[in-house]
Every structure is written in structure tokens, then in C-alpha cells.
Amino acid sequence: MSLVGDFSTIAEMFRVVTSKMSGQKSNAFLVKKDGNYHSISYDRLYHDVEALGLGLRSLGFSRGDHIGLMSENRPEWVLTDFACACIGVADVPIFPILTPEQVAHVFNNANAAAVVCSNKYQLGKLLKVIDHIPSLLYVVVMQSDGLEEVDTRGLGSVSIITLEDVIAKGRAIAESSPDQLDELIKRVQPDDLLTLIYTSGTTGNPKGVMLTHRNLVANIAGAAAVMPIDDTDVVLSYLPLCHSFERMAGFYACFACGVTIAFAESIDTIVANLSEVRPTLMTTVPRFLERFKSRVENQARKKSEREQKVFNWAIETGRKRFSAIEKKGKAGFLLNQKYALADRLVFSKIRERTGGRLRFFVSGGAALPRDVGEFVFGIGLNVIEGYGLTESSPVITVNPEQKPKLGTVGFPLPNVEVKIAGDGEILARGDNVMPGYYNNPDATAEAIDNNGWLHTGDIGEFDSDGYLRITDRKKHLFVSSGGKNIAPGPIEDLLSSSPLIGQIILIGDDRPYLSALIVPDFDVLAEILHKEGEMAGDPNNPEARKAMVEAEATLTLIEANIRHLQRELSAFERIRRFEILWEEFTVENGMMTPTLKVKRKEVLKRYADLIERMYPGGKG
């Protein structure tokens, strides 16, 4: 990674990059509007941030204040974030899917003096709970459409203003008194609070992670030492900017290197946006790569028998070549010749779906299943898998681009220390580690010990080559009623390698044996049932899905897959019973986080009765 310049705060980073990239051919951002991507230059970005920053100052906000941010990914999110950083205000970004009650908890806990929200829908949520945020003085709305329809009675002393009006105020100030923003940027110190990021709250009320300018700058510097990107790159960004992974890896680190950042319209339009933007890199999560693999395989199954044979031969050739390179550092002459043919016939066409220029994915947020990694590497794409958590800004380790090892998360960043505690927990230390949780000294003391080590809550080990391997979450380890310690993550990954299994959750803590809740890959299931003469129906239709789940053939197929995959597991690691679900775990139904990780506790709560029926004798 090639940084544009030196900086010690995010505010200074913004000024250094916009100054050095001013007048360059590359653009800071690309945004889809009215059917086409439009560019935002570095010069325009600077002046818009300057106007918004000075506009916020004119409302009375200054260094040390907190401003909430509830919005989908859009240019105004970036403007607000940079404007806050440049005037010394800490922003408090939240996922726009949060409920009004969750919104109230976060902004009240953070003592937010203002909230910048995207539209009337987000404003409506905020207004429902505005009485529960006594610190609030202003609500700034990015999109003014339909605001006249919003009931604003009962606001009290809270004022509603549009972002456009705030920017207009600031622009007038900038014209009459230039260079004010630059002076404000100089006042920002490395240990000033940059942001408060509230954890997802799947195990209770979320805690506010305090991250300073020093924390994020350290993580950018650490990533810069190991990531091969520069100002010729284009990144497609689709993960929520309010999440620490996308904010650091897909936004700050890329911006610091002069990369052009293109925003996807939504998670549903990624495939189309890939072909439009033709990115050279992309931040993502394993779930997207799983879906990418499944989509390619499903389309291949619809081809002629001859084409399917060519596809399967090519995929196997790609796997063998990657395996050889992973183990020996290179592949043999004959295998390389076969791979060249497979690339010409199959892989080059698959890569075209990503725009044809993609050099690698940066994957984080969860472990990448081995079969998915082998597929992606095998077709000629690269995945740089990393590991971290919000409390570490977030990146702790990264797999090297030239020598990745599947099943691991690579080496610690050069400015991060990592060690394994006596109980197997991964500990991390460095300038990227948060100073603590906001107004929560007890939780801070539990997370960071007296020697500055962050206790990650993850269990792991270093292999013989020094790569870190995550084995499970400390809190997810099962202890069976027979006293056996069981890590569900690796077993779930193993069983997910079945093309029939789309999602799976293991149950077994304080239970006599393992069971599972399984959501099939309905596209694959429908195709197999159809071939076997069963009436499958549209795999996207809820009623058809329910019928497929209830079919005896479905039970037989999945049972056979599980029996085959778990034959090498110990007896206590094998699933004895399972239930098949027709409804997927999604963000919309509350079963997944916005970064596509399954909320285990929510799933167990929703299907508690179904789970109990798998244990007729109780917990044992």
C-alpha cells in the first residue's frame, strides 16, 4: 500500500490527501445517480467538507462534542464523517436498520448533541424516541424530500435543519473567511476521540467503543505495510460504512492511498455494479463469496452435459493447482498447462462477471470456509483474509497477498503484538487498541488488562509457520452435558461445504448430543428434486420452500450429505438430529447482523420450541 503522505490524525489525512490529489485525473469517489456513475473530485470533496464543517461550527458544535450519524452508504455519510473529524467532533455512526428503541439507547448513551440522518424514514424513527435523548439539540436531514409530511410536534428545543442549509451557512463563512478549516484541522490531536462505534448488541445492550485518531491512523499505517494498493486502484464499497471493517479497510485506508472509491447501490445490485465500475479490489465478507460460488455453480448445472463436464474439470484443475502452490510454492509444468486451458475455457469468463480487472478481495468479519477459498483462488482471483474486531480499529492480522494460507488469518500487522493466553484466548496490543468503552469502566477493565492487552474473546493458535488460526469464539464453545468441549465453528464450516446446505447453526451447549438447524440452498435443492421427479416449484416462493422442506426426499438428501461429511469427526462432534427451516437467516428478519454474520442467540431464541423437540429427554 502506498500512502499519499504523512499524517497523525484522520483530519490531517483528509487535508494531505485532498491537497496532494488536487487536479489529478483520478477521482475520490464514484456514486450511482440516475442510472449512471458520477465522479466526485478531490477538490469538490474538500470544499464540501469545508462548508459542512464550518456550518456545523456555526450551529455551536466544537471539539469534544458528539454527533450521531444514521444513514445508508452515500456521499453525505462521507462528508459528515470528514467534517466532524476536521472540527474535532466525534461522530456516532449506527446501522440504519436499528429500531427506534436501539437508536434511543445509542444516542442517549453517547450524549449526542445532534444527529445527522439520511431521510424522512430515519427521521421518523428518531422522532418516535426523541424524548429519550435529552442531550439532543439539532437533527440534520440529508434528503429533504417529503419532510413536510413528517409530524414534528413535541420537538421541544430540538431544531430540524437540512444538510443543504448547513452547507450553505458554511460556504458563506468559507468565502468571507478562508482557511478556517485548515486551522481547525491543526488543533485536532492524535488522542482526541474520533468516533464512538457501538457493538452490535447481540448479547445485550451495545457498548460504545471509543476510537481515537491515533487508533485509526495506526491501523491505516499497519495495513499500508502489507496491502498492495495505490492511487491506480478502484475499490467497490458495499459493506456498511458505520461498521469498523468497511470504514477502515474500504474507506480510510483506501482514501489514504488515493484509491477511487465507488459505492455500490445496494447489496442486491453488486453484480451489476461490478460490471459497471470494474474495480481492481473489493472489501467483502465470506457470505458474499459463498453466494458468488453458489451462483456460478448453479448456472453451470443448467448447461449441457458436455459443458458441465468441462466446468467440473476446470474447477478441479484450479483446486489442484492452488493446493500445489499452497503446499510447495509452485505447480508443475503439466498442471500449469491444464490450468491455462481451464482459464481460457472457463475461468476468464467467470472473472468477467467481476468486471475483469479484480486483483483481489479483502475479506473480513468471519472465517472464510476452505471450499469457498479454494474456489475463488482456483478461478484466478485472490482473497486477502484478515482478522480483527471493532475494539482494535479493527485489523489485527492479515494474510500475505503473495503467500496466503487458507484456514488462517495470516500474520499480525507490523505494529500490532499478538499472543495466546493460557486458556487459548487471542490477546492483542498496539496503538490500534481502543482506550476503552464510553462511560463503562467495568467493561473496559474486563476487555483490557493492566498491561494493555486486549482480550479478544476469540480462541486461536499459531501454526508452525507463524500464521494465526482462529478456532472459535470463547463464548461460543460448547460444553456438552457429558463434559466434552466442542467448537461449533469448524463443524458448521465443514457441513456448509455441502451444496445442499445454505446456512447452519449447531446446538449442543449443556446438551447430551449435537443437533442443528439447517436452511437449504433452495436453488440447488429445487434442481435436485426436479431431476428426481419431485415437484419442487419456484425456490424463491415461500410456499414452494415450505413444501420442499417437508418433502421426504429433502430429509433423505440432507441426511446423506451430513453422514458423509461428518464421518471423520469424533462421535461427540457429530450431529445426531437436525431440523430443516424454510426461512433463511437474513438481516431483515433479525437473524443476521448487517455484516452478514448469523446472530446465534436470536436464532436459538426464535426456534427454542423446535430445538427442545430435538431433545425429548431435556438437556440431560
C-alpha positions as CSV (number, residue, x, y, z in Angstrom):
1,M,0.0,0.0,0.0
2,S,1.4,3.4,-0.9
3,L,0.2,6.2,1.3
4,V,-0.3,9.6,-0.3
5,G,1.5,11.4,2.6
6,D,2.3,11.5,6.3
7,F,-0.4,12.3,8.9
8,S,-1.1,11.8,12.6
9,T,-4.9,12.4,12.6
10,I,-7.7,11.5,10.3
11,A,-8.3,15.2,9.9
12,E,-4.8,15.7,8.7
13,M,-5.1,12.7,6.4
14,F,-8.1,14.3,4.8
15,R,-6.1,17.5,4.2
16,V,-3.0,15.8,3.0
17,V,-4.8,13.6,0.5
18,T,-7.1,16.2,-0.9
19,S,-4.2,18.6,-1.3
20,K,-1.8,16.2,-3.0
21,M,-4.5,14.6,-5.2
22,S,-5.9,18.0,-6.2
23,G,-6.1,18.3,-10.0
24,Q,-5.2,14.7,-10.6
25,K,-7.1,12.6,-13.2
26,S,-8.4,10.1,-10.6
27,N,-11.4,10.9,-8.6
28,A,-12.1,10.5,-4.9
29,F,-15.5,8.8,-5.2
30,L,-17.9,7.4,-7.8
31,V,-21.6,7.5,-7.0
32,K,-24.5,6.0,-9.0
33,K,-27.2,8.5,-9.8
34,D,-30.0,8.5,-12.4
35,G,-28.7,5.3,-13.9
36,N,-25.0,6.3,-14.3
37,Y,-21.9,6.6,-12.1
38,H,-20.8,10.2,-11.4
39,S,-17.5,11.3,-10.1
40,I,-16.6,13.4,-7.1
41,S,-13.2,15.1,-7.4
42,Y,-10.8,15.7,-4.5
43,D,-11.3,19.5,-4.9
44,R,-15.1,19.3,-4.7
45,L,-14.8,16.9,-1.7
46,Y,-12.5,19.4,0.1
47,H,-14.8,22.3,-0.4
48,D,-18.0,20.4,0.5
49,V,-16.4,19.1,3.7
50,E,-15.1,22.6,4.5
51,A,-18.6,24.0,4.1
52,L,-20.2,21.3,6.2
53,G,-17.6,21.5,8.9
54,L,-17.9,25.3,9.2
55,G,-21.7,25.0,9.0
56,L,-21.7,22.7,12.0
57,R,-19.4,25.1,13.8
58,S,-21.9,27.9,13.2
59,L,-24.5,25.8,15.0
60,G,-22.3,25.7,18.0
61,F,-20.5,22.4,17.7
62,S,-16.9,22.2,18.5
63,R,-14.1,19.9,19.6
64,G,-15.3,17.3,22.1
65,D,-18.9,17.2,21.1
66,H,-20.7,14.0,19.8
67,I,-22.8,13.9,16.6
68,G,-24.9,10.9,15.7
69,L,-25.0,9.6,12.1
70,M,-27.8,7.3,10.9
71,S,-27.6,6.8,7.2
72,E,-27.1,4.3,4.4
73,N,-23.8,4.5,2.4
74,R,-24.0,7.7,0.4
75,P,-21.7,10.7,-0.3
76,E,-23.2,12.7,2.5
77,W,-22.1,10.0,5.0
78,V,-18.5,10.6,4.0
79,L,-19.0,14.4,4.1
80,T,-20.4,14.2,7.6
81,D,-17.7,11.9,8.8
82,F,-14.8,14.0,7.5
83,A,-16.4,17.3,8.6
84,C,-16.8,16.0,12.1
85,A,-13.2,14.7,12.1
86,C,-11.8,18.1,10.8
87,I,-13.5,20.2,13.5
88,G,-12.7,17.8,16.4
89,V,-16.2,16.4,16.8
90,A,-16.6,12.6,17.4
91,D,-19.3,11.0,15.3
92,V,-21.5,8.2,16.4
93,P,-22.5,6.1,13.3
94,I,-25.2,3.5,13.6
95,F,-26.7,0.9,11.3
96,P,-29.8,2.4,9.6
97,I,-31.8,-0.8,10.3
98,L,-31.8,-0.2,14.0
99,T,-35.1,0.0,15.8
100,P,-36.2,3.3,17.4
101,E,-35.5,1.8,20.8
102,Q,-32.0,0.9,19.8
103,V,-31.5,4.3,18.3
104,A,-32.5,5.9,21.6
105,H,-30.2,3.8,23.6
106,V,-27.1,4.6,21.5
107,F,-27.6,8.3,21.1
108,N,-28.6,8.8,24.7
109,N,-25.7,6.8,26.0
110,A,-23.4,8.7,23.7
111,N,-24.7,12.1,24.8
112,A,-25.3,13.1,21.1
113,A,-25.8,16.8,20.7
114,A,-27.0,16.4,17.1
115,V,-28.0,13.6,14.8
116,V,-27.5,13.7,11.0
117,C,-29.9,11.3,9.3
118,S,-30.5,10.4,5.7
119,N,-34.2,10.8,5.0
120,K,-37.7,11.2,6.4
121,Y,-37.9,7.4,7.3
122,Q,-34.8,7.7,9.5
123,L,-36.1,11.0,10.9
124,G,-39.4,9.3,11.7
125,K,-37.7,6.7,13.8
126,L,-35.7,9.3,15.6
127,L,-38.8,11.4,16.4
128,K,-40.5,8.5,18.0
129,V,-37.9,8.4,20.7
130,I,-36.6,11.9,20.8
131,D,-37.8,12.4,24.4
132,H,-35.3,9.7,25.4
133,I,-32.3,11.7,24.0
134,P,-32.2,14.7,26.3
135,S,-28.8,15.8,25.0
136,L,-30.2,16.4,21.5
137,L,-30.2,20.0,20.1
138,Y,-30.3,19.5,16.3
139,V,-31.5,17.0,13.8
140,V,-29.9,17.5,10.4
141,V,-31.6,15.7,7.4
142,M,-29.6,14.9,4.3
143,Q,-32.5,14.4,2.0
144,S,-35.3,17.0,2.3
145,D,-37.9,15.2,0.1
146,G,-41.1,14.6,2.0
147,L,-40.1,16.4,5.2
148,E,-43.3,18.4,5.1
149,E,-45.2,15.1,5.7
150,V,-43.3,14.4,8.9
151,D,-45.1,15.2,12.2
152,T,-42.7,17.4,14.1
153,R,-44.9,18.2,17.1
154,G,-43.4,17.7,20.5
155,L,-39.8,18.5,19.5
156,G,-39.3,21.0,22.3
157,S,-36.0,22.7,22.0
158,V,-34.7,20.4,19.2
159,S,-34.4,22.1,15.8
160,I,-34.6,20.3,12.4
161,I,-32.5,21.6,9.6
162,T,-31.5,20.3,6.2
163,L,-27.9,19.4,5.4
164,E,-28.1,21.6,2.4
165,D,-28.9,24.6,4.7
166,V,-25.9,23.7,7.0
167,I,-23.6,23.5,4.0
168,A,-24.9,26.9,2.7
169,K,-24.1,28.5,6.0
170,G,-20.6,27.1,6.0
171,R,-19.9,28.0,2.4
172,A,-20.8,31.6,3.1
173,I,-18.4,31.6,6.1
174,A,-15.6,30.0,4.0
175,E,-16.0,32.6,1.3
176,S,-15.8,35.5,3.7
177,S,-13.1,34.0,5.9
178,P,-10.9,31.4,4.0
179,D,-8.5,28.9,5.6
180,Q,-10.7,28.4,8.8
181,L,-11.0,24.7,8.3
182,D,-7.2,24.2,7.9
183,E,-6.7,26.0,11.3
184,L,-9.3,23.7,12.9
185,I,-7.6,20.6,11.5
186,K,-4.3,21.7,13.1
187,R,-6.0,21.8,16.5
188,V,-7.1,18.2,16.3
189,Q,-4.8,15.9,18.4
190,P,-4.0,12.2,17.9
191,D,-5.6,11.2,21.2
192,D,-8.8,13.1,20.5
193,L,-11.8,10.9,20.2
194,L,-12.6,10.3,16.5
195,T,-15.7,8.1,16.8
196,L,-17.9,6.1,19.1
197,I,-18.9,2.8,17.4
198,Y,-21.5,0.8,19.3
199,T,-21.1,-3.0,19.1
200,S,-24.0,-5.0,17.6
201,G,-25.6,-5.8,20.9
202,T,-26.4,-9.4,20.1
203,T,-25.6,-10.3,23.8
204,G,-27.3,-7.3,25.4
205,N,-27.2,-3.6,25.1
206,P,-24.4,-2.4,22.9
207,K,-21.2,-0.8,24.3
208,G,-19.7,2.3,22.8
209,V,-16.2,1.6,21.6
210,M,-14.1,4.7,21.8
211,L,-11.6,5.0,18.9
212,T,-9.2,7.9,18.7
213,H,-7.4,9.5,15.7
214,R,-4.3,7.7,16.8
215,N,-6.1,4.3,16.8
216,L,-7.3,4.6,13.2
217,V,-4.0,6.2,11.9
218,A,-2.1,3.3,13.5
219,N,-4.3,0.7,11.7
220,I,-4.0,2.5,8.4
221,A,-0.2,2.5,8.8
222,G,-0.2,-1.2,9.7
223,A,-2.4,-2.1,6.7
224,A,-0.2,0.1,4.4
225,A,2.8,-2.0,5.2
226,V,1.2,-5.2,3.9
227,M,-1.6,-4.3,1.4
228,P,-0.5,-3.8,-2.3
229,I,-2.7,-0.9,-3.4
230,D,-2.1,2.6,-4.7
231,D,-3.7,5.5,-6.5
232,T,-4.3,3.5,-9.6
233,D,-6.8,1.2,-7.9
234,V,-10.6,1.4,-7.8
235,V,-12.5,-0.2,-4.9
236,L,-16.2,-1.2,-4.9
237,S,-17.6,-0.5,-1.5
238,Y,-20.9,-2.1,-0.4
239,L,-20.5,-3.0,3.3
240,P,-22.0,-0.5,5.8
241,L,-19.6,2.4,6.4
242,C,-20.8,2.5,10.0
243,H,-19.0,-0.9,10.6
244,S,-15.4,-0.6,11.6
245,F,-14.1,-3.0,8.9
246,E,-15.5,-1.1,5.9
247,R,-14.7,2.2,7.5
248,M,-11.1,1.4,7.9
249,A,-10.3,-1.0,5.1
250,G,-12.8,0.1,2.4
251,F,-12.8,3.8,3.2
252,Y,-10.0,5.3,5.3
253,A,-7.1,3.1,4.2
254,C,-8.1,3.3,0.5
255,F,-8.6,7.1,0.7
256,A,-5.2,7.5,2.3
257,C,-3.6,5.8,-0.7
258,G,-5.6,7.9,-3.3
259,V,-7.8,5.0,-4.4
260,T,-11.0,5.8,-6.2
261,I,-13.9,4.5,-4.0
262,A,-17.1,3.6,-5.9
263,F,-20.2,3.0,-3.8
264,A,-22.5,0.1,-4.8
265,E,-26.2,1.0,-4.9
266,S,-27.1,-1.8,-2.5
267,I,-26.2,-5.4,-1.7
268,D,-28.7,-6.5,-4.3
269,T,-27.0,-4.6,-7.1
270,I,-23.4,-5.7,-6.5
271,V,-23.2,-8.0,-9.6
272,A,-24.4,-5.2,-11.9
273,N,-22.2,-2.6,-10.2
274,L,-19.2,-4.8,-10.6
275,S,-19.5,-4.8,-14.3
276,E,-20.1,-1.0,-14.3
277,V,-17.3,0.0,-12.0
278,R,-14.8,-2.7,-13.0
279,P,-13.0,-2.5,-9.6
280,T,-9.4,-3.7,-9.0
281,L,-10.2,-4.6,-5.4
282,M,-13.2,-5.1,-3.2
283,T,-13.8,-5.4,0.5
284,T,-16.3,-8.2,1.4
285,V,-17.4,-10.8,3.8
286,P,-17.4,-14.6,3.4
287,R,-21.1,-14.8,2.9
288,F,-20.8,-12.8,-0.4
289,L,-18.1,-15.1,-1.6
290,E,-20.2,-18.2,-0.7
291,R,-23.1,-16.8,-2.7
292,F,-20.8,-15.9,-5.6
293,K,-19.5,-19.5,-5.7
294,S,-23.1,-20.9,-5.4
295,R,-24.4,-18.7,-8.2
296,V,-21.6,-19.7,-10.5
297,E,-22.1,-23.4,-9.8
298,N,-25.9,-23.2,-10.1
299,Q,-25.5,-21.6,-13.6
300,A,-23.1,-24.3,-14.6
301,R,-25.6,-27.0,-13.7
302,K,-28.0,-25.5,-16.2
303,K,-25.6,-26.0,-19.1
304,S,-25.3,-29.1,-21.4
305,E,-23.8,-32.3,-20.0
306,R,-20.6,-31.6,-22.0
307,E,-20.3,-28.1,-20.7
308,Q,-20.8,-29.3,-17.2
309,K,-18.0,-31.8,-17.6
310,V,-15.7,-29.1,-18.8
311,F,-16.7,-26.8,-15.9
312,N,-16.2,-29.5,-13.3
313,W,-12.8,-30.5,-14.8
314,A,-11.7,-26.8,-14.8
315,I,-12.8,-26.3,-11.2
316,E,-10.9,-29.4,-10.1
317,T,-7.8,-28.3,-12.0
318,G,-8.0,-24.9,-10.3
319,R,-8.2,-26.5,-6.9
320,K,-5.3,-28.8,-7.6
321,R,-3.1,-26.0,-8.8
322,F,-3.9,-23.8,-5.8
323,S,-3.3,-26.7,-3.4
324,A,0.1,-27.4,-5.1
325,I,1.1,-23.7,-4.8
326,E,-0.1,-23.6,-1.2
327,K,1.9,-26.6,-0.2
328,K,5.0,-26.4,-2.4
329,G,5.1,-22.8,-3.6
330,K,4.5,-23.7,-7.2
331,A,2.6,-26.0,-9.5
332,G,4.2,-28.5,-12.0
333,F,4.5,-27.9,-15.8
334,L,1.7,-30.2,-16.8
335,L,-0.7,-28.8,-14.2
336,N,0.1,-25.3,-15.3
337,Q,-0.7,-26.3,-18.9
338,K,-4.0,-27.7,-17.9
339,Y,-4.7,-24.6,-15.9
340,A,-4.0,-22.4,-18.8
341,L,-6.6,-24.3,-20.8
342,A,-9.1,-24.2,-18.0
343,D,-8.5,-20.5,-17.6
344,R,-9.2,-19.9,-21.3
345,L,-12.3,-22.0,-21.4
346,V,-13.9,-21.3,-18.0
347,F,-12.1,-19.0,-15.5
348,S,-11.7,-15.9,-17.7
349,K,-15.5,-15.9,-18.3
350,I,-16.2,-16.1,-14.6
351,R,-13.8,-13.3,-13.8
352,E,-15.5,-11.1,-16.4
353,R,-18.5,-11.1,-14.0
354,T,-16.4,-9.1,-11.6
355,G,-15.5,-6.6,-14.3
356,G,-12.4,-8.3,-15.5
357,R,-9.9,-6.2,-13.5
358,L,-10.3,-7.5,-9.9
359,R,-6.9,-8.4,-8.4
360,F,-8.2,-9.5,-5.0
361,F,-10.9,-9.4,-2.4
362,V,-10.2,-8.3,1.1
363,S,-12.4,-10.5,3.3
364,G,-13.1,-10.0,7.0
365,G,-15.9,-10.2,9.6
366,A,-15.9,-14.0,9.8
367,A,-13.9,-17.1,8.8
368,L,-13.7,-18.0,5.1
369,P,-14.8,-21.6,4.5
370,R,-12.0,-23.6,2.9
371,D,-14.0,-24.8,-0.1
372,V,-15.0,-21.2,-0.9
373,G,-11.4,-20.1,-0.7
374,E,-10.2,-22.9,-2.9
375,F,-12.9,-22.0,-5.5
376,V,-12.0,-18.3,-5.6
377,F,-8.3,-18.9,-5.7
378,G,-8.8,-21.7,-8.2
379,I,-10.6,-19.5,-10.7
380,G,-7.7,-17.0,-10.7
381,L,-8.9,-14.5,-8.1
382,N,-7.1,-13.7,-4.8
383,V,-8.6,-13.3,-1.3
384,I,-6.7,-11.4,1.4
385,E,-8.3,-12.6,4.6
386,G,-7.8,-10.6,7.8
387,Y,-8.9,-10.7,11.4
388,G,-9.8,-8.1,14.0
389,L,-12.6,-6.5,16.0
390,T,-14.0,-3.1,16.5
391,E,-12.0,-2.6,19.7
392,S,-8.8,-2.9,17.6
393,S,-9.8,-0.4,14.9
394,P,-10.3,-3.2,13.7
395,V,-7.5,-5.1,11.9
396,I,-5.1,-7.3,13.9
397,T,-3.8,-9.8,11.4
398,V,-3.7,-10.1,7.6
399,N,-2.8,-13.0,5.3
400,P,0.1,-12.0,2.9
401,E,-1.0,-11.4,-0.6
402,Q,1.8,-13.5,-2.1
403,K,1.6,-16.4,0.3
404,P,-1.9,-16.8,1.7
405,K,-2.9,-19.8,3.8
406,L,-6.5,-20.9,3.9
407,G,-7.8,-21.7,7.3
408,T,-5.7,-19.0,8.9
409,V,-5.9,-15.2,9.2
410,G,-2.2,-14.6,8.5
411,F,0.3,-12.6,10.5
412,P,-0.1,-9.7,12.9
413,L,0.3,-6.3,11.4
414,P,3.9,-5.0,11.9
415,N,2.7,-2.5,14.6
416,V,0.5,-5.0,16.5
417,E,1.5,-7.5,19.1
418,V,-0.4,-10.8,19.4
419,K,-0.1,-13.6,21.9
420,I,-2.1,-16.6,23.0
421,A,-3.2,-16.7,26.7
422,G,-3.1,-19.9,28.8
423,D,-6.7,-20.7,28.0
424,G,-6.2,-20.2,24.3
425,E,-7.7,-16.7,24.0
426,I,-6.1,-14.4,21.5
427,L,-4.7,-11.2,23.0
428,A,-3.6,-8.1,21.1
429,R,-1.7,-4.9,21.9
430,G,-0.8,-1.8,19.9
431,D,-1.7,1.8,19.2
432,N,-4.8,0.5,17.3
433,V,-6.4,-0.8,20.5
434,M,-9.2,1.4,21.9
435,P,-8.7,3.4,25.1
436,G,-12.0,1.8,26.4
437,Y,-15.8,1.7,26.3
438,Y,-17.6,5.0,26.7
439,N,-18.7,5.6,30.3
440,N,-18.2,1.9,31.1
441,P,-15.1,1.4,33.2
442,D,-16.1,-2.1,34.3
443,A,-16.4,-3.4,30.8
444,T,-13.1,-1.6,29.8
445,A,-11.3,-3.3,32.7
446,E,-12.7,-6.7,31.6
447,A,-11.6,-6.2,28.0
448,I,-8.1,-4.6,28.5
449,D,-5.8,-5.8,31.2
450,N,-3.2,-3.8,33.2
451,N,-0.5,-4.5,30.6
452,G,-2.6,-3.1,27.8
453,W,-3.5,-6.5,26.2
454,L,-6.9,-6.5,24.6
455,H,-8.8,-9.8,25.3
456,T,-10.5,-10.6,22.0
457,G,-12.8,-13.3,23.2
458,D,-11.6,-15.5,20.3
459,I,-9.8,-18.8,20.7
460,G,-6.8,-19.4,18.4
461,E,-3.3,-20.7,17.9
462,F,-0.2,-20.0,15.8
463,D,0.7,-22.8,13.3
464,S,4.3,-23.9,12.7
465,D,4.8,-21.1,10.0
466,G,3.5,-18.4,12.3
467,Y,0.1,-18.0,10.8
468,L,-2.8,-17.3,13.2
469,R,-5.7,-19.7,13.2
470,I,-9.0,-18.9,14.8
471,T,-10.6,-22.0,16.2
472,D,-13.8,-20.4,17.7
473,R,-15.3,-17.7,19.8
474,K,-14.6,-18.2,23.5
475,K,-18.3,-17.6,24.4
476,H,-19.4,-20.0,21.6
477,L,-17.5,-23.0,22.9
478,F,-20.0,-25.7,23.9
479,V,-19.6,-27.9,26.9
480,S,-21.8,-30.9,26.4
481,S,-23.7,-32.4,29.4
482,G,-21.1,-35.2,29.2
483,G,-18.3,-32.6,29.8
484,K,-16.9,-32.5,26.3
485,N,-15.6,-29.2,24.9
486,I,-16.9,-28.6,21.4
487,A,-16.1,-25.7,19.0
488,P,-19.1,-25.3,16.7
489,G,-17.5,-23.1,14.1
490,P,-15.3,-25.6,12.4
491,I,-18.1,-28.2,12.3
492,E,-20.5,-25.6,10.8
493,D,-17.9,-24.7,8.2
494,L,-17.4,-28.4,7.3
495,L,-21.1,-29.1,6.9
496,S,-21.7,-25.8,5.0
497,S,-19.4,-27.3,2.3
498,S,-22.4,-29.3,1.1
499,P,-24.0,-27.6,-1.8
500,L,-27.4,-28.5,-0.3
501,I,-26.7,-26.6,2.9
502,G,-27.1,-22.8,2.7
503,Q,-27.0,-22.0,6.4
504,I,-26.5,-24.0,9.6
505,I,-26.5,-23.4,13.3
506,L,-25.3,-26.1,15.7
507,I,-26.8,-26.6,19.2
508,G,-25.1,-28.5,21.9
509,D,-24.2,-26.4,24.9
510,D,-25.1,-28.4,28.1
511,R,-26.9,-31.0,25.8
512,P,-26.3,-34.7,25.6
513,Y,-25.5,-34.5,21.9
514,L,-25.2,-32.1,18.9
515,S,-28.2,-31.1,16.8
516,A,-28.6,-28.5,14.1
517,L,-31.0,-26.0,12.4
518,I,-30.4,-26.1,8.7
519,V,-31.6,-23.8,5.9
520,P,-31.1,-25.5,2.5
521,D,-29.7,-23.8,-0.6
522,F,-33.1,-23.8,-2.2
523,D,-31.8,-23.3,-5.8
524,V,-29.7,-26.4,-5.5
525,L,-32.4,-28.4,-3.7
526,A,-35.1,-27.4,-6.2
527,E,-32.9,-28.6,-9.1
528,I,-32.1,-32.0,-7.5
529,L,-35.7,-32.6,-6.5
530,H,-36.8,-31.8,-10.1
531,K,-34.3,-34.3,-11.5
532,E,-35.6,-36.9,-9.2
533,G,-39.2,-36.4,-10.3
534,E,-40.3,-34.4,-7.3
535,M,-42.4,-31.2,-7.6
536,A,-40.0,-28.5,-6.5
537,G,-41.6,-25.2,-7.6
538,D,-40.0,-21.8,-7.6
539,P,-37.2,-21.8,-5.0
540,N,-37.9,-18.1,-4.2
541,N,-41.6,-18.7,-3.4
542,P,-42.2,-19.2,0.4
543,E,-44.9,-21.8,-0.2
544,A,-42.7,-23.8,-2.5
545,R,-39.9,-23.6,0.0
546,K,-42.2,-25.0,2.8
547,A,-43.2,-27.8,0.5
548,M,-39.6,-28.7,-0.3
549,V,-38.7,-28.6,3.4
550,E,-41.5,-31.1,4.2
551,A,-40.6,-33.4,1.3
552,E,-39.2,-36.8,2.5
553,A,-36.7,-36.6,-0.3
554,T,-35.2,-33.4,1.2
555,L,-34.7,-35.1,4.5
556,T,-33.0,-38.1,2.9
557,L,-30.7,-35.9,0.8
558,I,-29.5,-33.7,3.6
559,E,-29.2,-36.6,6.0
560,A,-26.9,-38.4,3.5
561,N,-24.8,-35.3,3.0
562,I,-24.3,-34.9,6.7
563,R,-23.5,-38.5,7.3
564,H,-20.8,-38.3,4.5
565,L,-19.2,-35.1,5.7
566,Q,-19.0,-35.9,9.4
567,R,-17.6,-39.4,9.0
568,E,-14.1,-38.2,10.1
569,L,-15.4,-36.4,13.2
570,S,-15.3,-37.8,16.7
571,A,-18.6,-39.3,17.9
572,F,-19.3,-36.3,20.2
573,E,-18.8,-33.9,17.3
574,R,-21.4,-35.5,15.1
575,I,-24.9,-34.2,14.6
576,R,-27.5,-36.7,15.7
577,R,-30.6,-34.8,14.9
578,F,-31.5,-31.8,12.8
579,E,-34.5,-29.7,11.7
580,I,-34.8,-28.1,8.2
581,L,-36.1,-24.5,8.1
582,W,-37.8,-22.9,5.1
583,E,-36.9,-19.3,6.1
584,E,-33.3,-18.0,5.6
585,F,-31.4,-16.1,8.3
586,T,-31.4,-12.6,7.0
587,V,-30.7,-9.0,8.2
588,E,-34.4,-8.2,7.6
589,N,-35.8,-10.8,9.9
590,G,-33.2,-10.0,12.6
591,M,-31.3,-13.3,12.3
592,M,-28.1,-11.7,10.8
593,T,-26.1,-8.7,11.5
594,P,-25.7,-6.0,8.8
595,T,-22.3,-7.6,8.0
596,L,-24.0,-10.9,7.4
597,K,-23.0,-12.8,10.5
598,V,-25.7,-15.1,12.0
599,K,-27.0,-13.9,15.3
600,R,-26.7,-17.2,17.1
601,K,-28.7,-16.1,20.2
602,E,-31.5,-14.7,18.1
603,V,-31.8,-17.9,16.1
604,L,-31.8,-20.0,19.2
605,K,-34.5,-17.8,20.8
606,R,-36.8,-17.9,17.8
607,Y,-36.6,-21.6,17.3
608,A,-36.5,-22.6,21.0
609,D,-39.5,-24.9,20.8
610,L,-38.2,-26.6,17.7
611,I,-34.8,-27.1,19.4
612,E,-36.4,-28.7,22.5
613,R,-38.2,-31.2,20.3
614,M,-34.8,-32.5,19.2
615,Y,-34.0,-33.3,22.8
616,P,-37.0,-35.3,24.1
617,G,-35.3,-36.0,27.4
618,G,-34.4,-32.3,28.0
619,K,-30.8,-31.1,28.4
620,G,-29.6,-34.2,30.1
